Amino acid sequence: MAVEVKRRDDGLSLRIGVDVKGKIVEGARLDVPAAHQADVEALFERARERRIAAGGAPLG
């Protein structure tokens, strides 16, 4: 699974799919309004903390 996040003036643009040789395929695009941007960023931060706690490498 792969997630790409791009910040925009009006929120976030997410692309979620399968990582194949460094490219996201078979995915979906989602727009996150600015009103929910902090919630989504907190979710990603929590996922990062859990990945590191489980012995995974920090990404990004």
N, C-alpha and C positions, 0 to 999 in steps of 0.2 A: 504494500500500500504506500502511496506517496501523496503528499499534500503540498501544494504550492500556494503561498499567500502573497498577495500584492496589496499594499496600502494605496488607497485612493483618497481623494478629498472628501468623498461622501461615504467612506467606510472601507470595507475589505472586499477583494475579489479572491475567491478560493477555487482551486482546481484540485479535485480529489480523484485518484485513479490508481492504476497499477504501474509500478516503475519497471520499465523494460529498457535496459541499457542506458539509464539516465534520462529517459523520456517518459512522460506520463501518458498512458494510453487507456482506452476503455473507461474514461472518467466522466465526471460531471463538473460543471461550473456553477458556483453559487455566489450570489452577491449578498454581502452582509452590510446592512445599514449602519451608519455611524453610531446610532443609539445602542447597538449590540456589539460593537467592536471590542469594548473592554471585556465583555463576557467571553467572546471567542478567544481573545488573546490570553485570558486567564486559563481557559481550557487547555490551550497549547502549552502554557507554562507548567501546568499540573502534569500533563502527559510527559513533558521533558523531565521533570523531577522524578517521576515514576520510572522512566527509562533508565536514568542514571542510577537510581537506587537499586535497580535490578541488574546493574553491572554493564549496561549499555553505554555506548559513547554519546557524549552530548553532540547534538547536531546543530548546525547553524552557528 
